[in-house]
């Protein structure tokens, strides 16, 4: 009885201290993300004080959702490829739909299968972030809360606009299920990407905290050198305290590095689905709605292009840019630590401290703090490569179309190919 009352009191306390854009700990910082995860069935956990536990009701709900999802996926793919009862316009459109459903489907299944490892990851990040200052939490909450809420609202609005454009499809129970299925896929992928970005931002703040600690230690060493040597014992105690603090920072860095590797493993497939989804959607939509053939070769943009292109591509573009920005910032902050170590090294003449700093420098060299998806590094170079690849594929497709059209004109044929709308 007393235990249940204590738990209720703790839950009430957590609810009271959670404020939008004013987080004070990991739970209040991730609260909107966890709420959206509960709604979509990808967060089958409950939080007791400062630990994550598997929630049986949410776990059963998650299992039921994934079973229904797999059955509906098989029915949908059979209807598109084998029976042909569902079509999105033509063969390229059907292939695009099958690729999208397959890629995101594997990511959703992986999301449910990795529920337990993901819980361990969140627990580790909770413990690591407990050392962050209140100011860091408040600064992070302004970005994370606004991002999670705005991206969810924008996705719902965009999907509603997209479904309103599908007037050509016959409205029945199955098409309604397809729309709900598509909405569920988009929500799960969005919330997993938002959760990943949130984790990256927290780890970036932890790297920044290590940098700040090292800079503070550098200032302490400089001040100690400027002071007159009044007591040898006093300097020995300061050096010992410095070494203890330095070893603590080294241990924190090692834990954060292992967490980054765990994060890459758990979210690898979801990131690949997002990256390849952005590439395929951008290429297909650009090809379908920019290049039009009417009597002769020309390029035009119609009103349908303005709606669909913004709906289909803008969402993917926003997600990929947020991913790249967060990962690039985290990598840059992690790389700053090695520079800071050498600044501290130049500020001391103590051999024992120098040896420990050299050890820390070697530790950083062996720790690869880059955010990746199954070996594919997520940074600014990746975004440049994707845009370059999209441009290259578009030029190749346009060259093939020009060549085909020129051959048809020479043979005296007059072929009109209408744009896909």
Buried (B, 14 or more C-beta within 10 A) or exposed (E): EEEEEEEEEBBEEBEEEBEEEBBBBBBBBBBBBBEBBBEBBBBBBBBEEEEBEEBEEBBEBBBEBBEEBEEBBEBBBEBBEEEEEBEBEEEEBBBBBBBBBEBBBBBBBBBBEBBEEBBEBBBBBBBBBEEBEEEBBBBBBEBBBEBBBEBBEBBBEBBEEBBEEEEEBEEEEBBEEBBEBBBBBBBBBBBBBBBBBBBBBBBBBBBBBBBEBBEEBBEBBEEBEEEEEEEEEEBEEBBEEBBEBBEEBBEBBBBBBEBBBBBBBBBBBBBBBBBBBBBBBBBBBBBBBBBBBEEEBEEEEEEBBEBBBBBBBEBBBBBBEBBBBBBBBBBEBBEBBEEBBEEBBEBBEBEEBBEBBEEBBEBBEEBBBBBBBEEBBBBEEBBEEBEEEBEEBBEEBBEEBEEBBEEEEEEEEEEEEEBBB
